[in-house]
Amino acid sequence: MEAYCFKCRSKREIKSPQQVTLKNGRPATQGVCPQCNTKVFRIGKA
């Protein structure tokens, strides 16, 4: 799964993705950018 990295300013593959649920109940995926190790986040089901 890919997410947009704001530091690299490009889409990157999510390293060590984790499924999380937002406060409003929506599913999301959280992980880190393999290039710069910044947190990346994608809302929606995997």
N, CA, C and O of each residue as an XYZ file, in Angstrom:
184
protein
N       0.846     -1.184      0.000
C       0.000      0.000      0.000
C       0.886      1.240      0.000
O       1.931      1.266      0.650
N       0.465      2.258     -0.727
C       1.224      3.496     -0.828
C       0.542      4.621     -0.074
O      -0.681      4.645      0.061
N       1.345      5.550      0.414
C       0.840      6.757      1.064
C       1.732      7.922      0.645
O       2.883      7.717      0.259
N       1.208      9.131      0.718
C       1.972     10.316      0.324
C       2.854     10.754      1.481
O       2.371     10.955      2.596
N       4.147     10.903      1.215
C       5.088     11.395      2.221
C       5.260     12.892      2.009
O       5.678     13.317      0.932
N       4.948     13.689      3.005
C       5.022     15.139      2.878
C       6.461     15.644      2.904
O       6.741     16.724      2.385
N       7.361     14.895      3.490
C       8.760     15.298      3.533
C       9.444     15.042      2.175
O      10.177     15.896      1.676
N       9.198     13.862      1.586
C       9.765     13.516      0.281
C       8.967     14.129     -0.878
O       9.473     14.257     -1.993
N       7.734     14.500     -0.601
C       6.797     15.036     -1.601
C       6.550     14.061     -2.748
O       6.536     14.447     -3.916
N       6.355     12.789     -2.393
C       6.015     11.776     -3.382
C       5.320     10.609     -2.685
O       5.343     10.495     -1.460
N       4.697      9.738     -3.496
C       4.060      8.552     -2.942
C       5.119      7.495     -2.686
O       5.979      7.242     -3.530
N       5.051      6.884     -1.522
C       6.002      5.847     -1.134
C       5.242      4.634     -0.606
O       4.120      4.750     -0.113
N       5.871      3.476     -0.720
C       5.326      2.253     -0.146
C       5.435      2.362      1.375
O       6.466      2.798      1.886
N       4.392      1.974      2.102
C       4.401      2.075      3.564
C       5.237      0.946      4.153
O       4.999     -0.228      3.871
N       6.221      1.314      4.976
C       7.041      0.328      5.672
C       6.411      0.068      7.041
O       6.019      1.007      7.733
N       6.314     -1.190      7.426
C       5.687     -1.658      8.677
C       4.302     -1.055      8.885
O       4.082     -0.329      9.854
N       3.356     -1.354      7.972
C       2.001     -0.799      8.093
C       1.227     -1.392      9.264
O       1.365     -2.574      9.581
N       0.410     -0.555      9.899
C      -0.456     -0.985     11.004
C      -1.866     -0.489     10.722
O      -2.054      0.653     10.304
N      -2.854     -1.342     10.949
C      -4.246     -0.947     10.803
C      -4.674     -0.220     12.066
O      -4.504     -0.739     13.169
N      -5.229      0.983     11.915
C      -5.721      1.757     13.050
C      -7.137      2.206     12.748
O      -7.568      2.200     11.595
N      -7.861      2.597     13.790
C      -9.212      3.115     13.656
C      -9.240      4.530     14.206
O      -8.782      4.782     15.320
N      -9.779      5.453     13.418
C      -9.873      6.840     13.851
C     -10.980      7.001     14.891
O     -11.780      6.091     15.107
N     -11.013      8.166     15.531
C     -12.022      8.411     16.574
C     -13.440      8.298     16.040
O     -14.346      7.886     16.764
N     -13.639      8.661     14.773
C     -14.985      8.604     14.198
C     -15.326      7.219     13.642
O     -16.396      7.034     13.063
N     -14.425      6.247     13.814
C     -14.708      4.874     13.423
C     -14.194      4.486     12.043
O     -14.348      3.332     11.643
N     -13.593      5.405     11.306
C     -13.093      5.087      9.969
C     -11.775      4.317     10.067
O     -10.967      4.594     10.954
N     -11.548      3.355      9.170
C     -10.280      2.626      9.173
C      -9.178      3.442      8.512
O      -9.447      4.276      7.648
N      -7.937      3.197      8.924
C      -6.784      3.886      8.347
C      -5.556      2.989      8.485
O      -5.561      2.015      9.237
N      -4.504      3.339      7.741
C      -3.242      2.619      7.803
C      -2.145      3.607      8.155
O      -2.068      4.697      7.587
N      -1.297      3.216      9.097
C      -0.222      4.083      9.569
C       1.089      3.319      9.463
O       1.132      2.112      9.700
N       2.156      4.023      9.106
C       3.469      3.392      8.999
C       4.546      4.449      8.859
O       4.357      5.598      9.258
N       5.686      4.053      8.285
C       6.778      4.995      8.092
C       7.239      4.957      6.637
O       7.068      3.956      5.942
N       7.823      6.060      6.194
C       8.379      6.171      4.848
C       9.713      5.432      4.821
O      10.545      5.658      5.699
N       9.945      4.555      3.841
C      11.214      3.820      3.795
C      12.404      4.707      3.445
O      13.544      4.346      3.735
N      12.159      5.851      2.832
C      13.235      6.748      2.405
C      13.750      7.622      3.555
O      14.955      7.703      3.792
N      12.808      8.285      4.277
C      13.225      9.284      5.273
C      12.757      8.963      6.698
O      13.028      9.739      7.614
N      12.062      7.839      6.904
C      11.568      7.396      8.215
C      10.594      8.369      8.871
O      10.508      8.425     10.098
N       9.860      9.137      8.064
C       8.809     10.007      8.563
C       7.515      9.203      8.646
O       7.302      8.292      7.845
N       6.645      9.531      9.608
C       5.348      8.854      9.694
C       4.507      9.180      8.473
O       4.411     10.340      8.074
N       3.894      8.157      7.876
C       2.941      8.360      6.791
C       1.620      7.728      7.218
O       1.585      6.804      8.031
N       0.542      8.250      6.651
C      -0.791      7.898      7.111
C      -1.716      7.880      5.906
O      -1.659      8.777      5.064
N      -2.570      6.863      5.817
C      -3.537      6.789      4.733
C      -4.895      6.384      5.296
O      -5.024      5.364      5.972
N      -5.899      7.199      5.008
C      -7.253      6.922      5.465
C      -7.925      6.008      4.456
O      -7.800      6.210      3.248
N      -8.634      5.010      4.945
C      -9.345      4.081      4.076
C      -8.905      2.658      4.330
O      -7.856      2.407      4.924
N      -9.722      1.735      3.870
C      -9.441      0.322      4.072
C      -8.333     -0.150      3.139
O      -8.233      0.309      2.002
N      -7.514     -1.058      3.619
C      -6.377     -1.557      2.823
C      -6.811     -2.482      1.717
O      -5.974     -2.980      0.965
